[in-house]
Amino acid sequence: MAGCGSWVFFLTVCSASLFGASADIKVTIPVGRFFTHELLRETFQNDFEPLGKVYGILYNDPIIFKCNKQNFPDLPEWLRFTQRNPFDNGFLYGTPMSPGKSIIEIYATNQRSYDTVRHLLIIKVVPEKILPYQVEVFIKLREIEKVLPSTVQDEIKQDLQKLWDRNPLEMINITNALDRGGRVPLPLAGHFEGVYVKVGSKEYFSECLLRVLTLENKNQCKEEAKIKVPGECHFCINPSNCITWCKTELFDLTKMKPKPPAPTMGSGILEAGEDFRPLESPPSRDYFPDYIVTVIVPLILAIILFLLLAYIMFGRREGVAKRNARSNQIQLYHHYTIHENTDELRTMAGSRGVPPPLSTLPMFNSRTGDRASPLQSDSIPLIMAQQDPYSDTLPRK
């Protein structure tokens, strides 16, 4: 019998692998509640290696997931997917805000064998009343992949339930801090991305949560000082789940104005007896003020500047002429004083009574001391004038 059972299992697995049969996953969630679905690598690994467990072989291949809405290239607006690396599980998470049905195609690719497996996830969102009181907290020492598992979500809800001191809370949303404009942390130990967690309840907030709305708490947050929280408000079993008080927000949906209803769309067909009334054309516009501002005003300014420049260039020539005449008078005065000083120096030189030096006399030989009469200068031939003046011999006649 045991052998028959193994053969039945073998035939079942082989038929499933041959015909590509895979059970669709169906999930029903209410509107306004947080949805998360973990894509387990072990499940898809069994699809890739269906006989692994039969023969006792355990595979740990790198698997990459790709998710999209059926017949669409991406996911619905409210749904997100994350997977840190091929050796981690993937997560689909989000909060639907309207009822409906979504069919999600999940493709898993084995990077070792390049095989691909396709699963279908059918999500049905049913209407339900949204919780009126909600609280959003920021957990600094967490990352989105570490918070999405159901066990970690239960831990966070238990801590917040002690802080709220109310009935069991419902998880509303979990958002990565990077999606809210946060910075990418350094790749070092002790640096985390951080997550925003929103929970809701039907009952009003506790006194510890209402301290967030006090003026003292707001001033301390503005000054970036250390928040003074009473001991009874510290509920943090796991230090990684401790919240940041300055980033805690309270939402009272009972005081918020409801959104106006969406306009009803008609059939587009006029009823009998009605006439089509087109929209009135826009009123005529007077462009004369625009013409004055863009043309007349710049033209007037240009004319004023032209007249001012003409006055400066041609209307003030008298002053320029006076300056030129004064400059000429100064130059003539300098010329007159130079001649007067020259005459004075000549008079002083003539009154000394000393014969002028021989070198200044005509036809003077500096070597022999002889000098010729100026009257005989015409009888000297041209060749003698070309003789060396320092020679002792004179040419014969």
ABEGO torsion letter per residue (X at the ends): XAAAAAAAAAAAAAAAAAAGBBBBBBBBBBBGBBBBBBBBAAAAAAAABAAAAAAGBBBBBBBBBBBBBBGBABBBAABBBBBABAABBBBBBEBBABBEBBBBBBBBBBAAAGBBBBBBBBBBBBBBBBBABBBBBBBAABBAAAAABAAAAAAAAAAAAAAAGBBBBBBABBBBAAAAGBBBBBBBBGBBAEBBBBBBBABBBBAAAAAAABAAAAAAAAAGBBBBBBAAABBBABAAABBBAAABBBBBAAABBBBBBBBBBBAGBBBBGBBBBBBBBBBBBBAAAAAAAAAAAAAAAAAAAAAAAAAAAAAAAAAAAAAAAAAAAAAAAAAAAAAAAAAAAAAAAAAAGBBBBAAABBGBBAAAGBBBBAAAAAABBAAAAABBAABABBBBX
